[in-house]
């Protein structure tokens, strides 16, 4: 079974035309199964109130769909976020009352400038024409939800970002380090004995409870991700963030699906102390956020150079 995952930004109202609504919290996931392929569409439902969900949703897709119904600061924030996260594969569409020339102007100099512009009535066929993108390597599943099911136990929902997972695999839950055995695998409510990147899966997990698992945790083979409470970034300031930042200031940071409070230890190089450890790879993108800002909420970003 093949899988493709999309991040749907802008106006979520078209999601029902692309898939059936499933798990819904601060992010909402729609999915659709056609023959031998499953497509999922993740929306940051709590955005624009909570910018954290925007970056989490962006990290859950190989492709982006940006459906614009208004040209405002939140559209600009989403375009900036996609550029920071280097999301180069995407489709851009808009409602009839949006000025296409002004929208194109907003995207200039960003990755969104190169998205294919499609009419909304043709969106589904354009989505269906895209091919899966798989990452090989050691098993890695990024968790987005976890809960307990009576008679089943702990159920973990997430995406196989790298490699493949098999029933009865023994994995590590990082950054905590717990041992986890995969009792069973489901894809789109169907049982499976294995799932290959980038499949979205439901896993029955032995060795942890739902209270042990947080969004952004990684189920992986031993030593395949780094874990640290201090990270150094190849930092770039967001030119639209006007405030000066200083050492010892505290912000939120987004690393994959993980959100952490972090204190600036030094500015050059940009070194951060996280309130609790995070799991990451070298070159993962860390975004510094100021959610309470009434103006620009994205402070800056950079690839992690080392812990």
N, C-alpha and C positions, 0 to 999 in steps of 0.2 A: 504494500500500500504506500503510495507516494503522498507527500504533504507539501503544502505551500502556506506560509503565514504572512498575513498583511497587517500593517498598522493603518487604521482608518482615522484620519484627522479632519478637522474642520467641522462640518455638520454631520452628526451621526444618523440623521433621519433616513439616509439611504441604506443603512446597514441591513435592514430587514429584506431588501431586495437582493442582497448578496449571500445571506445565510440565515440560519435559525438562531435566535437568541439563546445563549447558554448561561454560563457562570457570569454573575453580575455583582460587583462590589463597587469600589471606586474605579475599577476598569471593567468593561463589559466585553465578552467574547461571543462572537457569532461564528457558526461553522456550517459547512455544506459538504456533503459527500456525493461525488459523481463518479460512477464506475470505479476506477482504481485510484482516485485521488481525493484527498481531503483538504479543503481550504478553510483557514480560520482568519477571522478579522477581529482585531483588538482595538477597542476605542477607549480613550481616557475619559471616562464618564464624569469624573469629578473636576476635570479641567473646564473652564479656566480658574475655578475657585482654588484648586490645588495643583500647582505646577509639577509636583512630584510625579503624579500619575501620567503626565505628558511624557516624561523621559522613560518611565517604565513601559508604557505602551510602545514607544519608538523602539525600544530594545527587544520587543517580542516579535517583530516582523522582519522578514527578508526583503519585502517590498513595502512601499508606502502608497496609499491612496489619499490625496489631499483634495477634499471637496469643499470649496469655498463658497459661502453664501453671503459674506460681508467682508469688507476690507477695513479691518480695525486693528488695534494694537495686539489683540490675541492671535489674529492671523499672522501678523508679523512675528510674534513670539514663537509660533509653531514653525514658521519658515526658518527662523534663526536656530531653533533647536534641531531641526533636520540637518542643517548645514554643519552645526557643531558635531553631531553624531555621524557625519559623513555618510548619510543615507542617500546613495546615488541612484538607486533603482526605484522609480516611482511613476505614478500617473497623476496628472493634475486635471481637475474638472471644476466647473463652477456653475452656479445657478444663472438664469437668464438675466437677472437684474444686476449682476456684477460686471463691471467694465473690464473686459479681458486685457486691454492695453495697460490699464493701471495695475492689474494683478501681475502681469508679466514684468512690469517695472519694479514691483515689490520683490520679485524673485531674483533680480539681476545680481550677479556676483555670488550666488549661492548654488548649492547642488540642485535646488528645485528648478533653477533656470533650465536644466536639461531634462526635466520630466516630460513625458509625452502628454500633450494636451489632448483630452478626449471629451466628447460630448457625453453628458450624464446618461443619455439613453443607450449609448454604446459601451458604457463602462463594464458591464458584466461580460460581454464578449471579449473585451480587452484583457480583463482579469483572467479569463479562462485560457487565453493564449500564452500566458506566462509560464515558464518552466521552473521546476523545483531547483533549489540551491542547497546542496548538502555540504557539510563540513566533516571531513574524516578526522581520525585521531582518537585519543582516549575518550572513553565515555564521559559525557558531561550533560546533565539535565538541570536546567535553571528553573527553580520553583516559583510559581506565581500564586498558588493557593494551596492550603492544606486543611483538612478537617477529619473528624472521626465519623465513621459510618457503622451503625450497629450491625453486628454480625460479620463485618469485614475488617474493622480496625482503622488504622491510619491510612488515609488516602491523600496522595500528593499529586497535584496537577502541575504540569510544566512542559517545557519544550526541550527536546533532545538537541542541544546546540551543536554537539560534536559526537561523532562516532555512532554507536548503537547500544541499546540496552536490551538484555535478555531476561526472561523470567528466571528467577533464582540467582541472579547476579548479586554479589556482595559488594557494596559501594560505601563510600564515606560521605557523610553529610557535612559540608564545609560552610562556614568556618568553624562550626562547633567541634567537628571531628568524630561524631558518633558513627558506629558501624550500623549499616542498614542493609537488610536483605529484601530484594524485590520479590514479593510473593506472586503477584500477577500484574498483567499489563492490559490496559484497554485503550483502544483508539476509536473515537467516535462511538462509544458504547459497545464496541465489538472486542471480544477477547483476542489477544495476540500473544505469541511466544517471544517476539522481538519487535523492536521499533528502531528505525534508522533516522538519523538527522535529515531534515529538521522536524521530525514528527512531534505533534502535540499529544501528550499521553496522560492517562490517569494511572497511577501506580499504587497498588496495595503494598505498604511498606512495613516491615517488621524491624523493631529495634528502637523506634521513636514514637512519640505521641504528637498530636497536632500542636501542643504547646511548645514542643522542642523545635518546631520548624517555622522559619520566617520567610516572607517573600524575599526573593533574591538569593536564598541559600542554594548551594550547588551540590547535587548528588554526582559523585565522580569516582574514578579510580584513584587510588592513593597517590598523593604527591603530584597530581596533574594540575592543581591550581595553587597559587600562592595565598597565604593568609597573613595579614599583618594589621596592626593598629596604627602604624605610621606609613605614609606614602609620600613620594616625591613626584611632582608633575613637571612635564614640559609645558609650562603654563602660558596661556594667551588670555589677556584681558578682553572682555567683551567691550568693544568700543562704544556701545550704547549705554553701558552702565557708568553713570557719571560720578559716583561716590568714590572716594579714596579708601582703600582697605589697608589695614595695619596688622602687624603681628599681635597675636593673642586675641584677635577677634574670632567670634564663633559664627559659623554658617552651617547650612545643610549641604551635603554633597550627595550626588547620585552616581553610583557605580553599578552598571548593569541594572538589575531590578532592586538593588540595595540602596537604602537611604540612611545616611548616618549624619549625626551632628559631628562637626569637626572644628578644631581650633587651628589657626594658622601659627605654625612654629617659626617659619621664616618665609620671606617673600622672594628671595633670590639665592638659591632656587626655592620654588614654592613647595614647602614641606608642610604636611597636615598631620595632626594627631586626631584620630577618630575616637569617638566615645566608646566604641567596641569594634573588634576586628572585622575586617571584610575579606571576602574571597575574590580574587581577581587574577588576571594575566598581565604580564608586561605589555604595554601598549594599549590596554583597555582605557577607554575615555572616562575621565572623572569630571563631572560638572559641578561647579560651586554655585549654590543657589541662595537667594535671600527672599523666601516666600512672602514675608510680611511687607516687602517693598510695594508702594503704591505706583511706582513707575516701572522700571526694568527689574525683573526678578532673576535674570541670569547674570551672574557676576563675571564668570570666566570659565575656562575649561582647559584641560590638557591631558595628554596621554601619560599613563603611569610609567615612569622610567625605572623605579625600583622602590622596594619597601625599606 
